[in-house]
Structure formats: C-alpha cells, structure tokens
Amino acid sequence: DQPHCIGPITPLIFFQTFPMNFTKVVHLLKLVFLLFFTCLWTPHAAQWVYVSSAEISSPGDSLNPGDTLNSSTYIVSAKGTFALGFFHRIDGTTNKTYLAISKIDDQSSLFNVFVWFGSRDRPIINNSGMFTFDNKGTLKIVPQGGDPVVLYSSPRPTENTVATLLDSGNFILKEMHSNGSMKQVLWKSFDYPGDTLLPGMKLGVSHKTGQTWSLTSWLTDEIPVPGPCKLEWDPKGCQLIIRQRGEVYWTSGVLKRGNRFKSISLDVTSMYNFIVVSNEDEEYFSFSNTNQSLMSEWLLTPMGQLKDLKGLDIARADNCYGYNTNGGCQRWKQPECRHHGDTFDLISGYLVAGDLSVNYNSSFSI
C-alpha cells in the first residue's frame, strides 16, 4: 500500500540509482518530491466539498430545456446513487470548481468518489459557473466572463428532449416521443470517460464516429487535470494496456476463454463478467459484476495502478521499470542516464509539512 500523510510529518520514500553524480541526485530529489505527492493514493474526496443528500431540497434526476445548475444546486439519480453538480476543494489550496458526477454509497453518506468531470482541463474560478440546458438543446458549462464549454450542441432542431442522471452513473441527453417513450440518446457522459470505469462503460473505438474510449489518470491525487497514464483496449491484441506518456508499461495479456487474462489474478477476474464486442461499427471492452448487488469502480491512478475501489488491485504498472517483465510489465527504451547493471535501493526519509513548495509538472518521469 502507498504511504499516507498524517499530521505534520510526511514520510518520504524514493529510489536512488547508482552510479550517479551530484547533479543527477539533485534532479532526482526534485522529481521525488513530485512523485511522493503523486503516489499518495486515496479516493478523490479527501479535501473536496462534502454535500449530503439531506442538504438537497427535493432533488430531481433530470434537467429540462431552460434548466440551470449553479454552485449550490444538484441533480441526483433516481435511487440516490450518483449526484451531478459543481464540486470544489475545501482546503483553500485552489479556487477552482468542476462540474462532476460523484458517487454516493448510500443516501446517508457524503459524496465521496468522482466518476466523471465535465471539463477537467477548464475548471471554473470562484464558484462562478453555471451548467445550462438551453432551449436549443445545448448542454454547456458557462463560466462568468469566459467562453462556454459546450458538451453537446444539436446539429438539427430537436423537440421533447431531457437530460437525466441514471443510477448507472451515466448522464444522458435523450430525445423523447410524444407518448413519453425514448426515441434516441443524443449524448452520454459514458462516451467521455475520465479516470474511472464503471460497469457498462466502454474502452475501445467507434468506427462510425472515430471516437476512442480510454481512461486518463488525474495529474496527481489532488489535481484532476489529465495526467500521465492511460488505460486502453487493444482490439487487435484483445488485451488491456496501460501507457505512461505514450509508452506501454503494462499489458493484461490476451483475454482467454474462461474470463481470464494472463496478467490479472483469478481472484480478481472472478469478480467480473468481461464483454468484448467487435463488429464493423465498434470494437470495445466492458465489464459487469458477477455479484449484481455490487457496482465496481475501476480507478486508474496517476502512478499507473488500476484499482477496483470495491475489491483488489487489478494492475500495478507502477511496478514496471522498463527492464522487468513480471506481472504484465513491458520493456521499453531506457533513459540515457540509466546504464545496464544499475540497481535501485529503497531509501526512506521525512519531509516536514510546510517546508516545501511543490510545482507539479506532468512532463517529469523517471
């Protein structure tokens, strides 16, 4: 398990390579500070605003044309499983707010896991944003004094539309028949995954639209902008892939009969039913839970771990160093600063909280 920071003393764990000169040590220490704060893995709720379902007055699950959400209003799925609204950190480190979907484990608990963000790379400043579903059928995030972030704009006039947050965690815009039945889905959040894969979500590609579905980690466990790691489905190899900055770090191995991947434990795969679809329209991977009373959430961390928040580790690409091939790890070209025969020694130390200012840079890597 990754270390956690508790109280005024922060544990520091890093790897030192030998041989290396003083300049390389200095650069490594700078990198270590970044990696340490990146590796403190927790669900994405520790320092974020908490809103309980009890604080929401008569929540609905849908938006109709002309409806708006602001920084203090939400919609909640029919069974109280998910909430859609604006969320921000409460520790004073930033004034940025994000439109997000948050998981609620039960109706008495706090919103605690973010499964989707409307615009990870364009946050709203100072709770000034609005989420609107206008009368033209456009879904957009509108910051005060800034350009809107359009999630969906209808290419043609549509009537009888409604946007609904489902208990699957999918936020869909649908066109309805006059009798109240659904005519078609115009847009859905499941087509724009973040760092979390829920049952029914896809990894793969649509040949009709050219759209790809993949997970992208946060930059750090505290910063939700797109980070260094991706989880993809390789339809030709029939396997899952974790990349870090474009380099393949880990593969699951081919999905075999019996619901098995070579590099994923049977204890893990037994929890799921894997679905693979390959036709002229699309090629994708999806999963469901064998225990229908559970809803797993696969989370890709900034360090390359793939975790089920309801169960076990699925993949540990953070243990892949480019020269080892155990557990699905892949070889890749080593940096020039590494030499054949270099070893890695574990060194532990401590940082006193408040003594270090860290600037996050996603271009850093070992």
N, C-alpha and C positions, 0 to 999 in steps of 0.2 A: 504494500500500500504506500501511496505517496505521503510524505510528511505533511502535517498541518501546522499552521502558525497559531499559537495560543499565547496570549499575554504579550509582555514587552520583549521577550526573547524569541528570535526566529532561528530555527535550525537551518544550517546550510550544508547541502550535500552536493559534491561535484566530482567529476573525473578529471584527473591530470594525466597528460600524455608525456612520455619520456622517449627520446630526449627532446628538450625544447629550451630555447633561450629566454632571457628575461622579458623581451618584448612580447613574445608569444604568450608568456604567462600572464602579462598584463591584459592582453586582448582576451585571453581565455576567462580571466576573472570577470571582465565586463560582460562577457557572454553568459557566464554562470549566473550573475545577478538576474539577467533576463530569464534564463531557463528556470531558475528557482521559483520565481514568482509565477511563471507559466505552469509549473508542474504541480502547484497546489490544487489538486483536483477535488472539486465538490460540485454538486448540482448548482445551477446558475441562479441561486436565490439568496445567498448568504447576506449580501449587502443591498438587496433590491427592495423596492417599496412592497409592503405587505398590505393586501386588501382582502378581507374575508367576505364570504358570500353574505354574511349577516349585514354587512355595511352597504349592500347594494339594494336599493329600493325596487321591488318588483321587477327583477331583471328579465328581459326577453332574450330570445336566441337569434333574433333576426333584425336586419335593417331594411327598411323600405325606401324607395326613391324620395329624396328630400331629408332623410335622417342623417344625424351627425353624432359622432362621439368626440368628447373633449377629454382633458386630462383627468377628469374625475368620474367619467361615465364608462360603463362596460356593457357588453352583452355576454350572456352565459348560456352554454349549451343546455339542451332540454333537461338532462339528468344532473346538471351541475358538475360535469366532468372537466370542462375547459372554460376559460374566460378570454375574451378579446378586448384589449384596451391599450392605453398608454402606460408604460412602466418606466421607472427611473430608479437610480441608486439613491440610497438614503444616508450614505456616509459622508456626503459633502465633497467627494473627490471629483465630481463632474456634474454639470447642469444639463446633461443630455438625456433625452427621453426617446423611447422607441415604441412604435406600435408593435404589439406582440400577442401571441396566444400563449397562455400559461395553463399548466395542468393543475387541477385541484384533486387531491387524493380522495377527499370526502367533503361534504358540504360544510363541515365544521372546521376544516383545516384552512391554512393560508395558501395562497397561490405560491407554488414552490418550484415549478420546473417550466422553463420557457421552451416551447417546442417549435416556434416559428416566429420570425421577425419580418415585418413588412418592408423595412429598408435598413439593413444592418449598417450599410456604409453611408447613410444620410440621416443621422439622428436629428431630432427636434431639440431646439435650445429653449430652456426655461419654461417647460410645460406650455408652450405657446401653440402647440399643434392641434389640428382638427382632422378627424377622419370622416370623410363625407361620401355619401352615395347619392349623387345628384340626379336630377330628373331626366338627364340624358343617358343614364345607365352607367356612369363613370364612377369607379372606385378610386379615390385618391387621398393621399396624406397631404394636408395643406399647412406648411409652417407659416408663422406670422412673418410677413415681409420677405418670403422666399418663394422659389419656384416649387410647384406641387410635385409630389412623387405619384405618378399615375400607375396604379396596379392593374387596372383594366379600363379600356375605352372601347365601346361598342363600334364596330365598323359599319353598322347599319342601325336604323331606329328599332328599338325593341319595346315591347309593352309587357305588362304584368311580370316584372322582374322583382326578385327578392334575394337578399344576401343572408345566408344562415350559417351559424356556427354549429357543427354537428358534434355529437358525443364521441366521434372518432378522432376529433381534433382537426378535422378538415373544415375550412371556411370556404363556402361555395357561393357563387352567384348563379342563380338559375332563372330560366325563363319559364313561365307557367302558362298552361292552357286556361281558358276562361272558366273551366269547371273546377279549377284548383289543383289539377294534376300537373306533374312536372313535364315540360316539353323538352328541355335540354339544359345541360350545365354549360354555362358560358365561360366560367373561370373558376379555378380552385387553388387554394393555398398549397395543397399536396404537390402541385406541379412546380413549386418553388421551395424546395427543402432547404433547411439551414444546416444545423449540426446534429439534428435529431431525426431518426427514422422510426415512425410509428407503424403498427400493423396496417396494411393496405397501401402504404406509400410505396413508390417505385424507385428503383435505381436502374438506369439504363438509358434508352434513347427512343424517341418517336421519329420514325422515318417520314411521317406525314408532315410534321412541322419542323423537324430538325432539332427540336428541343432535347436537351440531355437532363437527366435527373441524377444528382450526386449530392453527397453531404460535404459541407465545408466547415471545418472547425472554427471556433472563435479564435481571435488572435491570442488571448490569454483567458483564463477563467473569469476575469473581471471585465474584459473588453470584448463585446460581441461582434466587432467588425470581422470580415472574413479573414481567416488565419491561414497557417501554412499547410494544413493536412486536408486531404480529400479521401472520401470513400466512394468507389465507383464499382459498377458491374461491368465485367468484360464479357460480352455475349459470345465472342468467338472462343475464348478460353473457358467459358462457363464457370467463372470464378469471381470472387470479390477481390478488390485491390485497394490498398491504402498507399497513397502517394504523399510525399512531403516535398513541397516546392517543385512538383513535377516529376520527382524521382520515385520510382516504385520501391517502397520499403518492405511491403508485406503482401503476400497473396494467400488466399484461402485454400488454393488447390481446387481441382475440378469437383463440382457437385456431383456425387455419385448416387446410384440407386440406394435406397435406404435412408435418404435425407442426410447424407454425410458429406462433410468437407474434410479433406486430408489434414488441414492445419487448424481445425476447430474441434475442441474436445467434444466427445459424445455426450458428456454431461450437459453441455451447452446446446448442441443441436437437437437433443431430445425434447427440449422445451418448445420447439417451433415446428411449424409446417412451412417448408420453403416452396415458393411458387415461382416458376420460370416460364415466361411467355416469349415465343419467338415466331413472328409472322411478318408479312410484308409491311404492316403498319407500325409495329413497335417490337422492341426487344427489351425485356426488363426482368428484374428480380424483385420479389416481395416476400413478406412473411406474415404468418399469423401465429397466435399462441395455441399450443395443444390444449392448455388449460384455458378455456374460454372466459373464466372469471378473472383472468389477468389481462392487463394491457401493458406489454413491454414497451420500453423506450430505449432504443439504441442510441447512445451518445458517442460522438467522435470528439475526443479531447484535443487540445492544442498540441499535446505531446505525441499524438498518434495512437492512443488507446481507444479501442472500441468496446464500450461497456453497455451492458443491459442494466438499467437502473433498478430493475426488479430481480436481477439474478447475478450471473457471473460475468467475468471478463470474457469477451468474445475474441479479441485480438490484442496483441501487445506490440505494435510497430515501434513503440518507444524503446523496445529492447533490441531493435535491429540497427546494427552499426555499419553495415556495408560490406563486411567480410564474413559474417556468420550467416548460416542458412537454417538454423534450427527454428522450429515453430512457425514456419512460413516466411521467414526473413529472406530477403533477396540481396544479392551482391550488386554493388554499383561502384563506379569510379571514385576512388578516394581523393580527398583534397591534397594539394601538393605538400601541405605541412605534415602529412602523415607518411610514414615510411614502413615498409614491411618489417614486421617484428616489434613494432610499437605495442606497448601494453597499456592498460588502463588501471590505475589504482584508485580505489574509493577513498576520498578524503572528507572528513566531517569538520564542521566549524559552526560558528554562530554569528549572526548579524543582530545588532541592537536596533530595534524598530525606531524609526525617526532619524537615523544617522545616514540614510542612503536615499538619494533621489534617483529613480529609475525611469529612463525613457525607453518605451517599447519600440522595437524595430523589427518588423516581420522578415527583413532580409537576413537577419543573423541566423547562422546554423553552424553546427559542428562539422 
